[in-house]
Amino acid sequence: MSKLKPGKKSVELQPEARASRIRRDPVRAEKAPGLSHNAWWESREWEIRLAVVGIIFFALAINAVVFDLGELLFK
């Protein structure tokens, strides 16, 4: 015959811990960030376009310097 008594708890559990304060009271944003007045200019598409234009101008400048040096040295 078993010596365990089903009516008696073998371990007394502590009361359930309270939820953390972050979960109870989430921090509210002070003010929703708005778009600037030049939002269309600061978009990702314009950033890519300006980068491509900058690369093209840089390549043209290097090309002009190379042709100018070639004209001066091999004339």
Backbone bond lengths (Angstrom), bond angles and torsions (degrees), N, CA, C in turn:
res aa  C-N    CA-C-N  psi(-1)  N-CA   C-N-CA  omega(-1)  CA-C   N-CA-C  phi
1 M - - - 1.438 - - 1.531 109.80 -
2 S 1.326 116.57 142.86 1.454 122.08 -177.28 1.522 110.42 -75.90
3 K 1.344 115.46 146.80 1.463 120.26 179.82 1.528 111.52 -95.02
4 L 1.355 118.35 -3.00 1.462 121.07 179.10 1.511 109.97 -73.96
5 K 1.318 115.52 139.52 1.455 120.56 177.29 1.526 107.61 -107.04
6 P 1.332 119.34 114.02 1.458 121.48 -174.81 1.520 114.29 -64.43
7 G 1.266 121.77 -21.50 1.461 122.74 -177.74 1.509 113.30 -81.04
8 K 1.311 117.99 -15.97 1.457 120.95 -175.83 1.529 109.98 -101.51
9 K 1.329 117.74 134.49 1.455 121.49 176.29 1.517 108.67 -75.70
10 S 1.325 115.38 139.39 1.457 118.57 179.51 1.528 112.12 -82.76
11 V 1.327 116.78 -28.25 1.467 121.15 -179.31 1.520 108.00 -134.74
12 E 1.327 116.25 131.44 1.458 120.61 175.22 1.525 108.02 -88.58
13 L 1.322 116.75 121.17 1.453 121.61 -178.94 1.514 110.44 -89.12
14 Q 1.326 115.44 146.80 1.459 120.26 176.30 1.511 108.83 -76.81
15 P 1.325 117.69 157.58 1.470 119.14 179.08 1.529 110.16 -62.44
16 E 1.329 115.58 153.37 1.459 121.44 -177.27 1.526 110.49 -62.66
17 A 1.334 115.87 137.01 1.467 121.04 -179.75 1.518 109.71 -69.96
18 R 1.336 115.28 148.51 1.459 119.76 177.30 1.517 110.12 -69.91
19 A 1.301 115.76 152.97 1.461 120.33 175.96 1.523 108.88 -65.87
20 S 1.326 116.61 152.06 1.459 119.50 -178.91 1.525 110.14 -65.06
21 R 1.317 114.92 157.20 1.458 120.02 -178.45 1.523 111.34 -63.35
22 I 1.323 116.87 -32.65 1.464 120.31 -179.83 1.521 109.61 -64.37
23 R 1.309 116.91 -39.72 1.458 118.90 179.00 1.519 111.72 -74.77
24 R 1.312 117.21 -30.99 1.464 119.42 179.32 1.519 111.41 -74.75
25 D 1.319 116.04 -49.89 1.463 121.95 -174.59 1.530 109.90 -124.87
26 P 1.324 118.60 84.81 1.470 118.61 179.71 1.524 111.00 -65.89
27 V 1.308 114.92 149.08 1.458 120.92 -179.05 1.521 108.46 -71.84
28 R 1.288 115.51 131.39 1.465 121.44 179.55 1.525 109.58 -88.55
29 A 1.298 116.29 141.39 1.458 120.49 175.56 1.521 108.05 -69.95
30 E 1.330 115.50 135.39 1.462 119.04 -178.42 1.518 111.59 -64.70
31 K 1.315 115.00 -46.67 1.454 119.41 -177.81 1.519 107.48 -151.83
32 A 1.293 116.06 135.23 1.460 119.47 179.72 1.524 108.96 -67.67
33 P 1.330 117.44 131.85 1.467 118.38 179.99 1.521 109.78 -67.74
34 G 1.306 115.96 129.33 1.459 120.99 -179.99 1.512 111.11 -98.72
35 L 1.298 114.99 167.42 1.448 120.07 176.85 1.523 109.63 -80.01
36 S 1.299 115.62 145.21 1.450 117.94 177.59 1.531 109.59 -73.77
37 H 1.293 116.59 169.01 1.465 120.04 -178.06 1.524 111.42 -69.31
38 N 1.331 118.24 -19.00 1.467 121.92 177.64 1.520 110.76 -109.76
39 A 1.305 117.34 45.04 1.465 120.21 -175.76 1.524 111.81 -64.96
40 W 1.323 118.09 -33.29 1.467 119.76 -179.40 1.520 110.47 -67.64
41 W 1.329 117.74 -31.30 1.448 121.88 -178.96 1.529 110.90 -76.63
42 E 1.311 117.71 -29.79 1.460 121.84 -176.47 1.522 112.32 -94.49
43 S 1.314 117.33 17.59 1.456 119.62 -177.69 1.525 110.17 -80.71
44 R 1.317 115.81 166.13 1.464 122.80 -178.66 1.527 111.46 -63.72
45 E 1.335 117.30 -36.70 1.458 120.50 -179.28 1.524 111.44 -63.12
46 W 1.333 116.63 -42.14 1.458 119.61 -179.81 1.516 110.72 -68.99
47 E 1.308 116.96 -33.90 1.463 120.01 177.51 1.528 110.40 -62.50
48 I 1.313 116.74 -42.18 1.468 120.85 179.13 1.523 110.27 -66.92
49 R 1.334 117.03 -43.44 1.466 120.47 179.71 1.526 111.67 -61.57
50 L 1.336 116.63 -43.96 1.463 119.81 179.82 1.522 111.11 -65.57
51 A 1.318 117.67 -35.76 1.467 120.40 177.70 1.523 110.42 -65.09
52 V 1.324 118.05 -42.19 1.468 121.36 179.58 1.521 110.12 -65.18
53 V 1.322 117.73 -43.43 1.473 121.15 179.07 1.529 110.16 -63.17
54 G 1.328 117.51 -40.50 1.465 120.75 178.10 1.509 112.29 -63.32
55 I 1.322 116.82 -40.97 1.474 120.50 178.23 1.520 110.63 -64.41
56 I 1.331 116.71 -40.87 1.472 120.29 179.77 1.528 110.72 -64.79
57 F 1.335 117.73 -44.75 1.467 120.13 178.92 1.527 111.50 -63.95
58 F 1.317 116.84 -38.76 1.463 120.89 178.25 1.531 110.09 -63.42
59 A 1.324 117.02 -42.76 1.465 121.00 178.65 1.524 110.67 -64.50
60 L 1.334 117.67 -41.05 1.473 120.62 177.62 1.527 111.50 -64.08
61 A 1.322 117.28 -38.23 1.467 120.35 179.03 1.527 110.80 -65.99
62 I 1.321 117.11 -43.25 1.465 120.13 177.62 1.527 109.95 -63.23
63 N 1.324 116.46 -41.12 1.467 121.30 178.61 1.532 110.78 -61.52
64 A 1.311 117.38 -43.09 1.467 120.98 -179.95 1.520 110.65 -64.61
65 V 1.323 117.78 -40.37 1.471 120.69 179.67 1.520 110.20 -66.22
66 V 1.318 117.87 -42.41 1.467 120.99 -179.80 1.526 110.65 -63.78
67 F 1.330 117.83 -44.74 1.464 120.03 179.58 1.524 111.35 -65.89
68 D 1.333 117.30 -37.35 1.457 120.73 179.74 1.525 110.30 -67.19
69 L 1.329 117.44 -42.26 1.461 120.01 178.13 1.538 110.68 -66.11
70 G 1.313 116.04 -38.59 1.462 119.42 177.94 1.524 111.41 -64.02
71 E 1.304 116.38 -39.03 1.472 121.19 179.41 1.515 110.13 -67.45
72 L 1.325 117.96 -39.62 1.468 121.21 -179.42 1.529 111.87 -72.48
73 L 1.313 118.18 -40.05 1.459 121.12 -173.03 1.519 113.04 -82.23
74 F 1.300 118.63 -33.48 1.447 121.02 -172.79 1.526 113.89 -108.61
75 K 1.266 118.36 25.77 1.449 121.99 179.12 1.493 112.50 -93.20
